[in-house]
Each structure stands twice: as C-alpha cells, then as structure tokens.
Amino acid sequence: MTMTTTTTEPARARAVLSNEDFKLLQEAVRYYLQAHQDDPISSKYSNLYHRLGSAIRR
C-alpha cells in the first residue's frame, strides 16, 4: 500500500496596513517630533518616521 502525502502551501499573507495608513502614521510621528524635539527618545521616533516614509514608496 502506497501512502501519498500532500502538502498545501499556507495562504498568501495579506497586508495589515494600507499605504494611506503609513502616511497617517508618518504624519502623527512628524507631529510628535515637532512637539518633543528635546526629548532624548526623539531619535528613535525620527528613525521610525524615515522607515515609514520608505514603506510608503514601496
């Protein structure tokens, strides 16, 4: 008796966020950066702002 094993590929992942969502998030982070320029953590928000911008261009 021969057993045949079939493997199915997982369903294709769907995007969780739209390009418009990235733009809104980037705008919110920009607003935060302007309001908290002297905050030591602002460099992390600045990096996030730029990563969101590169995600929009994809």
QUICOR-V800117 format. One record per residue. N is the residue number from 0. RES is the residue in one letter. BURIAL is + if it has 24 or more other C-alpha atoms within 12 Angstrom, else -. Layout:
N|RES|BURIAL + N|RES|BURIAL
This chain:
0|M|- + 1|T|- + 2|M|- + 3|T|- + 4|T|- + 5|T|- + 6|T|- + 7|T|- + 8|E|- + 9|P|- + 10|A|- + 11|R|- + 12|A|- + 13|R|- + 14|A|- + 15|V|- + 16|L|- + 17|S|- + 18|N|- + 19|E|- + 20|D|- + 21|F|+ + 22|K|- + 23|L|- + 24|L|+ + 25|Q|+ + 26|E|- + 27|A|- + 28|V|+ + 29|R|+ + 30|Y|- + 31|Y|- + 32|L|+ + 33|Q|- + 34|A|- + 35|H|- + 36|Q|- + 37|D|- + 38|D|- + 39|P|- + 40|I|- + 41|S|- + 42|S|- + 43|K|- + 44|Y|+ + 45|S|+ + 46|N|- + 47|L|- + 48|Y|+ + 49|H|- + 50|R|- + 51|L|+ + 52|G|- + 53|S|- + 54|A|- + 55|I|- + 56|R|- + 57|R|-
